[in-house]
Amino acid sequence: MKNRKRFSIILVLAFITLIGVILFYTAQKPIGNAEEKAETCAIGEGHLQEISRSYPVNGSEPSITVLGKNKDGQPAAVFVPDGTEGEMRSVLMKDGIGSRQALDAVRQDMDVRKVLHVHLGNDESGPFWEVAFTGPDDKLNYVHLNFGDGKVRKKILNL
């Protein structure tokens, strides 16, 4: 009797875990497809020769940022619009501050406990670094810094 109950509980927990894994995989699939499409576009349009990383950035203009090297071997970023509208834009990484410098600038100004990400994005004002972190009160914070000079463009605090 006890073995039957124990087996039933284990079976139900295994089934719930399986459903959770399937749901997570299904939810992540569109993001992966969008990133693959953006990488293909960045290479196909001749902006990049080699790709090192890509990720979505949801600013005022949602896009996929593709990082890599251009035909001259210089590190570059390409901003591919997420959807059908808009043009791809590219920037050389040497023309602005790096991710480490962006994070250091935020740390000088604010109390950063845990860094969630430092992503390069683009909007109508040009490229920016988005630093997402939690502060001492464990609330979510976003800071956007200009890519070119590292000045704070926007702060969204205590979410």
C-alpha positions, 0 to 999 in steps of 0.5 A: 500500500505504501509503495503504491502511494509512493510510486503514484506521487513519484509518477505525478511529480515526474509528469509535472516536471516533464510538462514544465520542461516542455513548456520552457522549451516551447517558450524559448523557441521563438527567441532562438528562431529570431536570433538565428534569423538576425544572425543570418541577416547580419552575415547576408547583408555583409555587416559581419563575417563572424558571429560571437553572440546575439540577444534580444533588446526590448527598448523603444525599438525591439531588436536583436543585437548581433555581436561579431567581427566585420570583414576587416576583423574588427569587433562590431555590433549589428542591430537587426529590427525584430519584425519587418520594419526598420533598417539594420544598423551597425557600429564598431565596438572601438567607437564607444565604451565597452561593457566593462566601462559601462558597468563601472560607470553604473557602479560608481553612481549606484549600489549594485548588488547583482548584475543581471546583464549588460547589453548593447541596444539601439533606439532613435537616439543611437546605440546604448548600453543597458545595465540591468541589476538589483540593488541593496533592496533586491529591486530591479533597476535599469540604466541606459548609457550612451555608447559613445561617451558613457553618459547616463541616458535613462534610469528606471529604478526600483521595479 
